[in-house]
Amino acid sequence: MTESRVDLSRVIGMLVVIAGFTALAGVVIGGDLGRALDVAAITALAAAPGVRVVVLCFTWARSHDYKFAAASMALLALIVVSVIGTALWR
C-alpha cells in the first residue's frame, strides 16, 4: 500500500475508540455535557459504515466500475435522507 492512501481499518478503528471514550466520559460526567458526549459516541459509531461506503464509491469510480459506484451513491443518498428525516421527525 502506498503512503498516500488512507488505511481504512485504522480510520474505523479510531472511530470505535473515540466512540468508546466519549461514551465512557458521557456516563461518568452526566448531565447535559454527558448527553452530548453520548450523542457524539453514537455519531462516531454511525459514521464508520458511511466512511466505508464513501471509500468504496471513490474506489469503484476510479476503476471505472460505474454500476457499483452508482449503487454506492444511491446508498449514501438513502443514508442522508434517512438521517435528515429522523432529525426532522424527532
PDB file of N, CA, C and O in Angstrom, chain B, residues numbered from 101:
ATOM      1  N   MET B 101       0.848  -1.171   0.000  1.00  0.00           N
ATOM      2  CA  MET B 101       0.000   0.000   0.000  1.00  0.00           C
ATOM      3  C   MET B 101       0.892   1.231   0.000  1.00  0.00           C
ATOM      4  O   MET B 101       1.909   1.255   0.692  1.00  0.00           O
ATOM      5  N   THR B 102       0.535   2.230  -0.748  1.00  0.00           N
ATOM      6  CA  THR B 102       1.355   3.427  -0.835  1.00  0.00           C
ATOM      7  C   THR B 102       1.125   4.320   0.376  1.00  0.00           C
ATOM      8  O   THR B 102       0.153   4.155   1.113  1.00  0.00           O
ATOM      9  N   GLU B 103       2.027   5.259   0.564  1.00  0.00           N
ATOM     10  CA  GLU B 103       1.956   6.162   1.707  1.00  0.00           C
ATOM     11  C   GLU B 103       0.792   7.145   1.593  1.00  0.00           C
ATOM     12  O   GLU B 103       0.274   7.602   2.612  1.00  0.00           O
ATOM     13  N   SER B 104       0.374   7.475   0.375  1.00  0.00           N
ATOM     14  CA  SER B 104      -0.665   8.483   0.200  1.00  0.00           C
ATOM     15  C   SER B 104      -2.068   7.944   0.463  1.00  0.00           C
ATOM     16  O   SER B 104      -3.009   8.725   0.609  1.00  0.00           O
ATOM     17  N   ARG B 105      -2.220   6.648   0.525  1.00  0.00           N
ATOM     18  CA  ARG B 105      -3.539   6.071   0.765  1.00  0.00           C
ATOM     19  C   ARG B 105      -3.833   5.996   2.257  1.00  0.00           C
ATOM     20  O   ARG B 105      -2.936   5.788   3.074  1.00  0.00           O
ATOM     21  N   VAL B 106      -5.076   6.165   2.584  1.00  0.00           N
ATOM     22  CA  VAL B 106      -5.514   6.103   3.969  1.00  0.00           C
ATOM     23  C   VAL B 106      -5.848   4.653   4.294  1.00  0.00           C
ATOM     24  O   VAL B 106      -6.530   3.977   3.524  1.00  0.00           O
ATOM     25  N   ASP B 107      -5.368   4.188   5.425  1.00  0.00           N
ATOM     26  CA  ASP B 107      -5.670   2.827   5.865  1.00  0.00           C
ATOM     27  C   ASP B 107      -7.060   2.845   6.508  1.00  0.00           C
ATOM     28  O   ASP B 107      -7.242   3.368   7.607  1.00  0.00           O
ATOM     29  N   LEU B 108      -8.024   2.272   5.810  1.00  0.00           N
ATOM     30  CA  LEU B 108      -9.413   2.332   6.242  1.00  0.00           C
ATOM     31  C   LEU B 108      -9.630   1.639   7.582  1.00  0.00           C
ATOM     32  O   LEU B 108     -10.438   2.095   8.391  1.00  0.00           O
ATOM     33  N   SER B 109      -8.921   0.548   7.822  1.00  0.00           N
ATOM     34  CA  SER B 109      -9.101  -0.157   9.089  1.00  0.00           C
ATOM     35  C   SER B 109      -8.652   0.702  10.270  1.00  0.00           C
ATOM     36  O   SER B 109      -9.237   0.625  11.350  1.00  0.00           O
ATOM     37  N   ARG B 110      -7.625   1.514  10.073  1.00  0.00           N
ATOM     38  CA  ARG B 110      -7.195   2.418  11.146  1.00  0.00           C
ATOM     39  C   ARG B 110      -8.221   3.510  11.399  1.00  0.00           C
ATOM     40  O   ARG B 110      -8.477   3.871  12.547  1.00  0.00           O
ATOM     41  N   VAL B 111      -8.806   4.037  10.333  1.00  0.00           N
ATOM     42  CA  VAL B 111      -9.809   5.087  10.488  1.00  0.00           C
ATOM     43  C   VAL B 111     -11.019   4.552  11.240  1.00  0.00           C
ATOM     44  O   VAL B 111     -11.504   5.194  12.172  1.00  0.00           O
ATOM     45  N   ILE B 112     -11.509   3.386  10.844  1.00  0.00           N
ATOM     46  CA  ILE B 112     -12.672   2.813  11.516  1.00  0.00           C
ATOM     47  C   ILE B 112     -12.319   2.407  12.942  1.00  0.00           C
ATOM     48  O   ILE B 112     -13.134   2.559  13.852  1.00  0.00           O
ATOM     49  N   GLY B 113     -11.120   1.897  13.139  1.00  0.00           N
ATOM     50  CA  GLY B 113     -10.674   1.569  14.491  1.00  0.00           C
ATOM     51  C   GLY B 113     -10.629   2.792  15.385  1.00  0.00           C
ATOM     52  O   GLY B 113     -11.028   2.730  16.548  1.00  0.00           O
ATOM     53  N   MET B 114     -10.145   3.901  14.850  1.00  0.00           N
ATOM     54  CA  MET B 114     -10.110   5.139  15.627  1.00  0.00           C
ATOM     55  C   MET B 114     -11.521   5.644  15.942  1.00  0.00           C
ATOM     56  O   MET B 114     -11.765   6.178  17.024  1.00  0.00           O
ATOM     57  N   LEU B 115     -12.446   5.476  14.994  1.00  0.00           N
ATOM     58  CA  LEU B 115     -13.833   5.873  15.264  1.00  0.00           C
ATOM     59  C   LEU B 115     -14.421   5.063  16.421  1.00  0.00           C
ATOM     60  O   LEU B 115     -15.149   5.600  17.256  1.00  0.00           O
ATOM     61  N   VAL B 116     -14.102   3.777  16.463  1.00  0.00           N
ATOM     62  CA  VAL B 116     -14.609   2.925  17.546  1.00  0.00           C
ATOM     63  C   VAL B 116     -13.975   3.328  18.879  1.00  0.00           C
ATOM     64  O   VAL B 116     -14.660   3.384  19.900  1.00  0.00           O
ATOM     65  N   VAL B 117     -12.680   3.608  18.873  1.00  0.00           N
ATOM     66  CA  VAL B 117     -12.005   4.025  20.108  1.00  0.00           C
ATOM     67  C   VAL B 117     -12.561   5.367  20.600  1.00  0.00           C
ATOM     68  O   VAL B 117     -12.816   5.543  21.792  1.00  0.00           O
ATOM     69  N   ILE B 118     -12.745   6.306  19.670  1.00  0.00           N
ATOM     70  CA  ILE B 118     -13.312   7.601  20.041  1.00  0.00           C
ATOM     71  C   ILE B 118     -14.715   7.423  20.614  1.00  0.00           C
ATOM     72  O   ILE B 118     -15.076   8.063  21.601  1.00  0.00           O
ATOM     73  N   ALA B 119     -15.495   6.555  19.993  1.00  0.00           N
ATOM     74  CA  ALA B 119     -16.853   6.303  20.490  1.00  0.00           C
ATOM     75  C   ALA B 119     -16.816   5.719  21.903  1.00  0.00           C
ATOM     76  O   ALA B 119     -17.617   6.096  22.759  1.00  0.00           O
ATOM     77  N   GLY B 120     -15.894   4.808  22.137  1.00  0.00           N
ATOM     78  CA  GLY B 120     -15.788   4.208  23.471  1.00  0.00           C
ATOM     79  C   GLY B 120     -15.425   5.229  24.537  1.00  0.00           C
ATOM     80  O   GLY B 120     -16.035   5.262  25.606  1.00  0.00           O
ATOM     81  N   PHE B 121     -14.430   6.062  24.245  1.00  0.00           N
ATOM     82  CA  PHE B 121     -14.013   7.064  25.228  1.00  0.00           C
ATOM     83  C   PHE B 121     -15.089   8.117  25.469  1.00  0.00           C
ATOM     84  O   PHE B 121     -15.317   8.521  26.610  1.00  0.00           O
ATOM     85  N   THR B 122     -15.747   8.561  24.410  1.00  0.00           N
ATOM     86  CA  THR B 122     -16.784   9.576  24.610  1.00  0.00           C
ATOM     87  C   THR B 122     -18.000   8.995  25.333  1.00  0.00           C
ATOM     88  O   THR B 122     -18.635   9.692  26.125  1.00  0.00           O
ATOM     89  N   ALA B 123     -18.328   7.738  25.073  1.00  0.00           N
ATOM     90  CA  ALA B 123     -19.445   7.117  25.788  1.00  0.00           C
ATOM     91  C   ALA B 123     -19.107   6.962  27.272  1.00  0.00           C
ATOM     92  O   ALA B 123     -19.942   7.234  28.135  1.00  0.00           O
ATOM     93  N   LEU B 124     -17.890   6.529  27.561  1.00  0.00           N
ATOM     94  CA  LEU B 124     -17.474   6.390  28.957  1.00  0.00           C
ATOM     95  C   LEU B 124     -17.472   7.744  29.656  1.00  0.00           C
ATOM     96  O   LEU B 124     -17.938   7.860  30.789  1.00  0.00           O
ATOM     97  N   ALA B 125     -16.956   8.757  28.991  1.00  0.00           N
ATOM     98  CA  ALA B 125     -16.950  10.098  29.584  1.00  0.00           C
ATOM     99  C   ALA B 125     -18.371  10.615  29.786  1.00  0.00           C
ATOM    100  O   ALA B 125     -18.658  11.282  30.780  1.00  0.00           O
ATOM    101  N   GLY B 126     -19.257  10.305  28.845  1.00  0.00           N
ATOM    102  CA  GLY B 126     -20.647  10.733  28.980  1.00  0.00           C
ATOM    103  C   GLY B 126     -21.339  10.108  30.170  1.00  0.00           C
ATOM    104  O   GLY B 126     -22.144  10.757  30.839  1.00  0.00           O
ATOM    105  N   VAL B 127     -21.028   8.845  30.438  1.00  0.00           N
ATOM    106  CA  VAL B 127     -21.628   8.163  31.589  1.00  0.00           C
ATOM    107  C   VAL B 127     -21.058   8.719  32.889  1.00  0.00           C
ATOM    108  O   VAL B 127     -21.792   8.921  33.856  1.00  0.00           O
ATOM    109  N   VAL B 128     -19.769   8.963  32.911  1.00  0.00           N
ATOM    110  CA  VAL B 128     -19.132   9.457  34.129  1.00  0.00           C
ATOM    111  C   VAL B 128     -19.552  10.888  34.437  1.00  0.00           C
ATOM    112  O   VAL B 128     -19.837  11.217  35.588  1.00  0.00           O
ATOM    113  N   ILE B 129     -19.593  11.745  33.412  1.00  0.00           N
ATOM    114  CA  ILE B 129     -19.881  13.159  33.637  1.00  0.00           C
ATOM    115  C   ILE B 129     -21.361  13.395  33.913  1.00  0.00           C
ATOM    116  O   ILE B 129     -21.705  14.099  34.862  1.00  0.00           O
ATOM    117  N   GLY B 130     -22.234  12.822  33.103  1.00  0.00           N
ATOM    118  CA  GLY B 130     -23.673  13.004  33.286  1.00  0.00           C
ATOM    119  C   GLY B 130     -24.133  14.406  32.893  1.00  0.00           C
ATOM    120  O   GLY B 130     -23.338  15.217  32.418  1.00  0.00           O
ATOM    121  N   GLY B 131     -25.387  14.677  33.088  1.00  0.00           N
ATOM    122  CA  GLY B 131     -25.950  15.991  32.781  1.00  0.00           C
ATOM    123  C   GLY B 131     -26.016  16.259  31.286  1.00  0.00           C
ATOM    124  O   GLY B 131     -25.994  15.336  30.473  1.00  0.00           O
ATOM    125  N   ASP B 132     -26.097  17.526  30.943  1.00  0.00           N
ATOM    126  CA  ASP B 132     -26.194  17.918  29.538  1.00  0.00           C
ATOM    127  C   ASP B 132     -24.912  17.610  28.770  1.00  0.00           C
ATOM    128  O   ASP B 132     -24.964  17.175  27.619  1.00  0.00           O
ATOM    129  N   LEU B 133     -23.760  17.835  29.407  1.00  0.00           N
ATOM    130  CA  LEU B 133     -22.494  17.532  28.751  1.00  0.00           C
ATOM    131  C   LEU B 133     -22.345  16.027  28.521  1.00  0.00           C
ATOM    132  O   LEU B 133     -21.847  15.598  27.480  1.00  0.00           O
ATOM    133  N   GLY B 134     -22.773  15.241  29.486  1.00  0.00           N
ATOM    134  CA  GLY B 134     -22.729  13.786  29.325  1.00  0.00           C
ATOM    135  C   GLY B 134     -23.620  13.311  28.197  1.00  0.00           C
ATOM    136  O   GLY B 134     -23.247  12.413  27.442  1.00  0.00           O
ATOM    137  N   ARG B 135     -24.791  13.907  28.077  1.00  0.00           N
ATOM    138  CA  ARG B 135     -25.695  13.552  26.982  1.00  0.00           C
ATOM    139  C   ARG B 135     -25.082  13.917  25.637  1.00  0.00           C
ATOM    140  O   ARG B 135     -25.193  13.160  24.672  1.00  0.00           O
ATOM    141  N   ALA B 136     -24.433  15.080  25.573  1.00  0.00           N
ATOM    142  CA  ALA B 136     -23.772  15.494  24.329  1.00  0.00           C
ATOM    143  C   ALA B 136     -22.639  14.532  23.974  1.00  0.00           C
ATOM    144  O   ALA B 136     -22.445  14.215  22.800  1.00  0.00           O
ATOM    145  N   LEU B 137     -21.901  14.072  24.961  1.00  0.00           N
ATOM    146  CA  LEU B 137     -20.832  13.106  24.704  1.00  0.00           C
ATOM    147  C   LEU B 137     -21.398  11.758  24.247  1.00  0.00           C
ATOM    148  O   LEU B 137     -20.814  11.094  23.390  1.00  0.00           O
ATOM    149  N   ASP B 138     -22.520  11.363  24.813  1.00  0.00           N
ATOM    150  CA  ASP B 138     -23.161  10.119  24.368  1.00  0.00           C
ATOM    151  C   ASP B 138     -23.637  10.223  22.918  1.00  0.00           C
ATOM    152  O   ASP B 138     -23.523   9.266  22.153  1.00  0.00           O
ATOM    153  N   VAL B 139     -24.167  11.383  22.548  1.00  0.00           N
ATOM    154  CA  VAL B 139     -24.578  11.603  21.162  1.00  0.00           C
ATOM    155  C   VAL B 139     -23.357  11.564  20.244  1.00  0.00           C
ATOM    156  O   VAL B 139     -23.428  11.024  19.140  1.00  0.00           O
ATOM    157  N   ALA B 140     -22.241  12.133  20.695  1.00  0.00           N
ATOM    158  CA  ALA B 140     -21.012  12.087  19.895  1.00  0.00           C
ATOM    159  C   ALA B 140     -20.529  10.648  19.723  1.00  0.00           C
ATOM    160  O   ALA B 140     -20.019  10.294  18.660  1.00  0.00           O
ATOM    161  N   ALA B 141     -20.682   9.821  20.749  1.00  0.00           N
ATOM    162  CA  ALA B 141     -20.271   8.417  20.649  1.00  0.00           C
ATOM    163  C   ALA B 141     -21.125   7.671  19.627  1.00  0.00           C
ATOM    164  O   ALA B 141     -20.602   6.901  18.822  1.00  0.00           O
ATOM    165  N   ILE B 142     -22.406   7.892  19.659  1.00  0.00           N
ATOM    166  CA  ILE B 142     -23.299   7.230  18.701  1.00  0.00           C
ATOM    167  C   ILE B 142     -23.013   7.724  17.291  1.00  0.00           C
ATOM    168  O   ILE B 142     -23.055   6.944  16.340  1.00  0.00           O
ATOM    169  N   THR B 143     -22.724   9.003  17.149  1.00  0.00           N
ATOM    170  CA  THR B 143     -22.392   9.559  15.837  1.00  0.00           C
ATOM    171  C   THR B 143     -21.109   8.943  15.287  1.00  0.00           C
ATOM    172  O   THR B 143     -21.025   8.638  14.098  1.00  0.00           O
ATOM    173  N   ALA B 144     -20.114   8.760  16.146  1.00  0.00           N
ATOM    174  CA  ALA B 144     -18.856   8.150  15.703  1.00  0.00           C
ATOM    175  C   ALA B 144     -19.082   6.706  15.256  1.00  0.00           C
ATOM    176  O   ALA B 144     -18.499   6.265  14.266  1.00  0.00           O
ATOM    177  N   LEU B 145     -19.921   5.973  15.977  1.00  0.00           N
ATOM    178  CA  LEU B 145     -20.223   4.595  15.566  1.00  0.00           C
ATOM    179  C   LEU B 145     -21.020   4.552  14.271  1.00  0.00           C
ATOM    180  O   LEU B 145     -20.812   3.667  13.441  1.00  0.00           O
ATOM    181  N   ALA B 146     -21.918   5.492  14.099  1.00  0.00           N
ATOM    182  CA  ALA B 146     -22.723   5.525  12.879  1.00  0.00           C
ATOM    183  C   ALA B 146     -21.904   5.976  11.677  1.00  0.00           C
ATOM    184  O   ALA B 146     -22.253   5.653  10.541  1.00  0.00           O
ATOM    185  N   ALA B 147     -20.832   6.709  11.904  1.00  0.00           N
ATOM    186  CA  ALA B 147     -20.014   7.206  10.796  1.00  0.00           C
ATOM    187  C   ALA B 147     -19.159   6.117  10.169  1.00  0.00           C
ATOM    188  O   ALA B 147     -18.774   6.236   9.005  1.00  0.00           O
ATOM    189  N   ALA B 148     -18.856   5.072  10.903  1.00  0.00           N
ATOM    190  CA  ALA B 148     -17.950   4.034  10.398  1.00  0.00           C
ATOM    191  C   ALA B 148     -18.463   3.373   9.110  1.00  0.00           C
ATOM    192  O   ALA B 148     -17.695   3.287   8.152  1.00  0.00           O
ATOM    193  N   PRO B 149     -19.700   2.907   9.034  1.00  0.00           N
ATOM    194  CA  PRO B 149     -20.160   2.322   7.767  1.00  0.00           C
ATOM    195  C   PRO B 149     -20.239   3.344   6.638  1.00  0.00           C
ATOM    196  O   PRO B 149     -20.001   3.009   5.478  1.00  0.00           O
ATOM    197  N   GLY B 150     -20.571   4.585   6.972  1.00  0.00           N
ATOM    198  CA  GLY B 150     -20.621   5.620   5.953  1.00  0.00           C
ATOM    199  C   GLY B 150     -19.256   5.896   5.349  1.00  0.00           C
ATOM    200  O   GLY B 150     -19.137   6.120   4.144  1.00  0.00           O
ATOM    201  N   VAL B 151     -18.223   5.880   6.188  1.00  0.00           N
ATOM    202  CA  VAL B 151     -16.862   6.071   5.689  1.00  0.00           C
ATOM    203  C   VAL B 151     -16.503   4.939   4.736  1.00  0.00           C
ATOM    204  O   VAL B 151     -15.893   5.172   3.692  1.00  0.00           O
ATOM    205  N   ARG B 152     -16.873   3.734   5.087  1.00  0.00           N
ATOM    206  CA  ARG B 152     -16.575   2.579   4.234  1.00  0.00           C
ATOM    207  C   ARG B 152     -17.266   2.708   2.879  1.00  0.00           C
ATOM    208  O   ARG B 152     -16.651   2.423   1.851  1.00  0.00           O
ATOM    209  N   VAL B 153     -18.530   3.130   2.854  1.00  0.00           N
ATOM    210  CA  VAL B 153     -19.261   3.275   1.594  1.00  0.00           C
ATOM    211  C   VAL B 153     -18.656   4.388   0.742  1.00  0.00           C
ATOM    212  O   VAL B 153     -18.560   4.247  -0.477  1.00  0.00           O
ATOM    213  N   VAL B 154     -18.249   5.483   1.361  1.00  0.00           N
ATOM    214  CA  VAL B 154     -17.636   6.583   0.605  1.00  0.00           C
ATOM    215  C   VAL B 154     -16.330   6.121  -0.039  1.00  0.00           C
ATOM    216  O   VAL B 154     -16.072   6.422  -1.204  1.00  0.00           O
ATOM    217  N   VAL B 155     -15.509   5.394   0.712  1.00  0.00           N
ATOM    218  CA  VAL B 155     -14.243   4.904   0.163  1.00  0.00           C
ATOM    219  C   VAL B 155     -14.499   3.938  -0.983  1.00  0.00           C
ATOM    220  O   VAL B 155     -13.823   4.007  -2.010  1.00  0.00           O
ATOM    221  N   LEU B 156     -15.457   3.046  -0.824  1.00  0.00           N
ATOM    222  CA  LEU B 156     -15.787   2.116  -1.902  1.00  0.00           C
ATOM    223  C   LEU B 156     -16.303   2.854  -3.138  1.00  0.00           C
ATOM    224  O   LEU B 156     -15.968   2.488  -4.265  1.00  0.00           O
ATOM    225  N   CYS B 157     -17.113   3.886  -2.930  1.00  0.00           N
ATOM    226  CA  CYS B 157     -17.646   4.657  -4.050  1.00  0.00           C
ATOM    227  C   CYS B 157     -16.518   5.279  -4.867  1.00  0.00           C
ATOM    228  O   CYS B 157     -16.516   5.188  -6.095  1.00  0.00           O
ATOM    229  N   PHE B 158     -15.565   5.907  -4.193  1.00  0.00           N
ATOM    230  CA  PHE B 158     -14.441   6.516  -4.904  1.00  0.00           C
ATOM    231  C   PHE B 158     -13.556   5.472  -5.566  1.00  0.00           C
ATOM    232  O   PHE B 158     -13.055   5.686  -6.670  1.00  0.00           O
ATOM    233  N   THR B 159     -13.364   4.354  -4.900  1.00  0.00           N
ATOM    234  CA  THR B 159     -12.537   3.293  -5.479  1.00  0.00           C
ATOM    235  C   THR B 159     -13.168   2.751  -6.751  1.00  0.00           C
ATOM    236  O   THR B 159     -12.482   2.560  -7.755  1.00  0.00           O
ATOM    237  N   TRP B 160     -14.462   2.504  -6.714  1.00  0.00           N
ATOM    238  CA  TRP B 160     -15.150   1.986  -7.897  1.00  0.00           C
ATOM    239  C   TRP B 160     -15.178   3.024  -9.022  1.00  0.00           C
ATOM    240  O   TRP B 160     -15.038   2.670 -10.193  1.00  0.00           O
ATOM    241  N   ALA B 161     -15.355   4.283  -8.680  1.00  0.00           N
ATOM    242  CA  ALA B 161     -15.373   5.324  -9.717  1.00  0.00           C
ATOM    243  C   ALA B 161     -13.997   5.463 -10.373  1.00  0.00           C
ATOM    244  O   ALA B 161     -13.908   5.656 -11.585  1.00  0.00           O
ATOM    245  N   ARG B 162     -12.936   5.366  -9.587  1.00  0.00           N
ATOM    246  CA  ARG B 162     -11.593   5.456 -10.165  1.00  0.00           C
ATOM    247  C   ARG B 162     -11.259   4.262 -11.046  1.00  0.00           C
ATOM    248  O   ARG B 162     -10.488   4.382 -11.998  1.00  0.00           O
ATOM    249  N   SER B 163     -11.844   3.100 -10.726  1.00  0.00           N
ATOM    250  CA  SER B 163     -11.579   1.911 -11.545  1.00  0.00           C
ATOM    251  C   SER B 163     -12.589   1.773 -12.689  1.00  0.00           C
ATOM    252  O   SER B 163     -12.640   0.739 -13.355  1.00  0.00           O
ATOM    253  N   HIS B 164     -13.388   2.812 -12.911  1.00  0.00           N
ATOM    254  CA  HIS B 164     -14.384   2.872 -13.994  1.00  0.00           C
ATOM    255  C   HIS B 164     -15.453   1.793 -13.870  1.00  0.00           C
ATOM    256  O   HIS B 164     -15.977   1.315 -14.876  1.00  0.00           O
ATOM    257  N   ASP B 165     -15.773   1.412 -12.645  1.00  0.00           N
ATOM    258  CA  ASP B 165     -16.867   0.476 -12.397  1.00  0.00           C
ATOM    259  C   ASP B 165     -18.069   1.302 -11.940  1.00  0.00           C
ATOM    260  O   ASP B 165     -18.402   1.359 -10.757  1.00  0.00           O
ATOM    261  N   TYR B 166     -18.704   1.938 -12.920  1.00  0.00           N
ATOM    262  CA  TYR B 166     -19.724   2.935 -12.622  1.00  0.00           C
ATOM    263  C   TYR B 166     -21.024   2.340 -12.098  1.00  0.00           C
ATOM    264  O   TYR B 166     -21.793   3.040 -11.439  1.00  0.00           O
ATOM    265  N   LYS B 167     -21.286   1.079 -12.370  1.00  0.00           N
ATOM    266  CA  LYS B 167     -22.505   0.454 -11.861  1.00  0.00           C
ATOM    267  C   LYS B 167     -22.449   0.369 -10.333  1.00  0.00           C
ATOM    268  O   LYS B 167     -23.408   0.733  -9.652  1.00  0.00           O
ATOM    269  N   PHE B 168     -21.331  -0.110  -9.804  1.00  0.00           N
ATOM    270  CA  PHE B 168     -21.197  -0.211  -8.357  1.00  0.00           C
ATOM    271  C   PHE B 168     -21.032   1.166  -7.712  1.00  0.00           C
ATOM    272  O   PHE B 168     -21.498   1.387  -6.595  1.00  0.00           O
ATOM    273  N   ALA B 169     -20.375   2.088  -8.410  1.00  0.00           N
ATOM    274  CA  ALA B 169     -20.241   3.452  -7.892  1.00  0.00           C
ATOM    275  C   ALA B 169     -21.615   4.105  -7.773  1.00  0.00           C
ATOM    276  O   ALA B 169     -21.899   4.789  -6.789  1.00  0.00           O
ATOM    277  N   ALA B 170     -22.465   3.895  -8.775  1.00  0.00           N
ATOM    278  CA  ALA B 170     -23.821   4.456  -8.716  1.00  0.00           C
ATOM    279  C   ALA B 170     -24.635   3.815  -7.599  1.00  0.00           C
ATOM    280  O   ALA B 170     -25.411   4.492  -6.925  1.00  0.00           O
ATOM    281  N   ALA B 171     -24.460   2.514  -7.403  1.00  0.00           N
ATOM    282  CA  ALA B 171     -25.182   1.832  -6.325  1.00  0.00           C
ATOM    283  C   ALA B 171     -24.740   2.362  -4.964  1.00  0.00           C
ATOM    284  O   ALA B 171     -25.569   2.557  -4.076  1.00  0.00           O
ATOM    285  N   SER B 172     -23.451   2.593  -4.797  1.00  0.00           N
ATOM    286  CA  SER B 172     -22.976   3.114  -3.513  1.00  0.00           C
ATOM    287  C   SER B 172     -23.429   4.562  -3.317  1.00  0.00           C
ATOM    288  O   SER B 172     -23.705   4.972  -2.190  1.00  0.00           O
ATOM    289  N   MET B 173     -23.508   5.337  -4.396  1.00  0.00           N
ATOM    290  CA  MET B 173     -24.020   6.701  -4.276  1.00  0.00           C
ATOM    291  C   MET B 173     -25.498   6.697  -3.896  1.00  0.00           C
ATOM    292  O   MET B 173     -25.948   7.546  -3.127  1.00  0.00           O
ATOM    293  N   ALA B 174     -26.252   5.739  -4.438  1.00  0.00           N
ATOM    294  CA  ALA B 174     -27.667   5.618  -4.073  1.00  0.00           C
ATOM    295  C   ALA B 174     -27.804   5.245  -2.593  1.00  0.00           C
ATOM    296  O   ALA B 174     -28.693   5.743  -1.902  1.00  0.00           O
ATOM    297  N   LEU B 175     -26.928   4.377  -2.117  1.00  0.00           N
ATOM    298  CA  LEU B 175     -26.951   4.006  -0.698  1.00  0.00           C
ATOM    299  C   LEU B 175     -26.609   5.209   0.177  1.00  0.00           C
ATOM    300  O   LEU B 175     -27.232   5.415   1.219  1.00  0.00           O
ATOM    301  N   LEU B 176     -25.626   6.001  -0.241  1.00  0.00           N
ATOM    302  CA  LEU B 176     -25.286   7.212   0.514  1.00  0.00           C
ATOM    303  C   LEU B 176     -26.450   8.201   0.526  1.00  0.00           C
ATOM    304  O   LEU B 176     -26.724   8.829   1.549  1.00  0.00           O
ATOM    305  N   ALA B 177     -27.129   8.338  -0.604  1.00  0.00           N
ATOM    306  CA  ALA B 177     -28.296   9.223  -0.658  1.00  0.00           C
ATOM    307  C   ALA B 177     -29.392   8.738   0.284  1.00  0.00           C
ATOM    308  O   ALA B 177     -30.047   9.543   0.946  1.00  0.00           O
ATOM    309  N   LEU B 178     -29.591   7.434   0.343  1.00  0.00           N
ATOM    310  CA  LEU B 178     -30.582   6.865   1.252  1.00  0.00           C
ATOM    311  C   LEU B 178     -30.206   7.130   2.708  1.00  0.00           C
ATOM    312  O   LEU B 178     -31.069   7.439   3.530  1.00  0.00           O
ATOM    313  N   ILE B 179     -28.924   7.008   3.023  1.00  0.00           N
ATOM    314  CA  ILE B 179     -28.470   7.274   4.387  1.00  0.00           C
ATOM    315  C   ILE B 179     -28.710   8.736   4.741  1.00  0.00           C
ATOM    316  O   ILE B 179     -29.190   9.041   5.833  1.00  0.00           O
ATOM    317  N   VAL B 180     -28.376   9.644   3.822  1.00  0.00           N
ATOM    318  CA  VAL B 180     -28.554  11.076   4.083  1.00  0.00           C
ATOM    319  C   VAL B 180     -30.030  11.409   4.270  1.00  0.00           C
ATOM    320  O   VAL B 180     -30.392  12.144   5.189  1.00  0.00           O
ATOM    321  N   VAL B 181     -30.873  10.875   3.409  1.00  0.00           N
ATOM    322  CA  VAL B 181     -32.316  11.145   3.528  1.00  0.00           C
ATOM    323  C   VAL B 181     -32.869  10.590   4.831  1.00  0.00           C
ATOM    324  O   VAL B 181     -33.702  11.232   5.471  1.00  0.00           O
ATOM    325  N   SER B 182     -32.421   9.411   5.233  1.00  0.00           N
ATOM    326  CA  SER B 182     -32.920   8.829   6.489  1.00  0.00           C
ATOM    327  C   SER B 182     -32.442   9.618   7.687  1.00  0.00           C
ATOM    328  O   SER B 182     -33.194   9.780   8.648  1.00  0.00           O
ATOM    329  N   VAL B 183     -31.212  10.117   7.664  1.00  0.00           N
ATOM    330  CA  VAL B 183     -30.718  10.924   8.786  1.00  0.00           C
ATOM    331  C   VAL B 183     -31.478  12.240   8.865  1.00  0.00           C
ATOM    332  O   VAL B 183     -31.857  12.674   9.953  1.00  0.00           O
ATOM    333  N   ILE B 184     -31.703  12.878   7.720  1.00  0.00           N
ATOM    334  CA  ILE B 184     -32.450  14.143   7.719  1.00  0.00           C
ATOM    335  C   ILE B 184     -33.894  13.901   8.165  1.00  0.00           C
ATOM    336  O   ILE B 184     -34.445  14.676   8.948  1.00  0.00           O
ATOM    337  N   GLY B 185     -34.499  12.828   7.665  1.00  0.00           N
ATOM    338  CA  GLY B 185     -35.869  12.518   8.067  1.00  0.00           C
ATOM    339  C   GLY B 185     -35.976  12.230   9.550  1.00  0.00           C
ATOM    340  O   GLY B 185     -36.933  12.656  10.197  1.00  0.00           O
ATOM    341  N   THR B 186     -35.015  11.517  10.095  1.00  0.00           N
ATOM    342  CA  THR B 186     -35.035  11.231  11.527  1.00  0.00           C
ATOM    343  C   THR B 186     -34.836  12.498  12.339  1.00  0.00           C
ATOM    344  O   THR B 186     -35.479  12.680  13.373  1.00  0.00           O
ATOM    345  N   ALA B 187     -33.945  13.382  11.879  1.00  0.00           N
ATOM    346  CA  ALA B 187     -33.705  14.628  12.597  1.00  0.00           C
ATOM    347  C   ALA B 187     -34.950  15.519  12.584  1.00  0.00           C
ATOM    348  O   ALA B 187     -35.258  16.169  13.583  1.00  0.00           O
ATOM    349  N   LEU B 188     -35.665  15.551  11.456  1.00  0.00           N
ATOM    350  CA  LEU B 188     -36.886  16.370  11.388  1.00  0.00           C
ATOM    351  C   LEU B 188     -38.032  15.740  12.166  1.00  0.00           C
ATOM    352  O   LEU B 188     -38.837  16.447  12.772  1.00  0.00           O
ATOM    353  N   TRP B 189     -38.109  14.417  12.150  1.00  0.00           N
ATOM    354  CA  TRP B 189     -39.194  13.722  12.844  1.00  0.00           C
ATOM    355  C   TRP B 189     -39.048  13.828  14.345  1.00  0.00           C
ATOM    356  O   TRP B 189     -40.036  13.924  15.073  1.00  0.00           O
ATOM    357  N   ARG B 190     -37.833  13.810  14.794  1.00  0.00           N
ATOM    358  CA  ARG B 190     -37.557  13.827  16.219  1.00  0.00           C
ATOM    359  C   ARG B 190     -37.946  15.167  16.770  1.00  0.00           C
ATOM    360  O   ARG B 190     -37.798  15.408  17.968  1.00  0.00           O
TER     361      ARG B 190
END
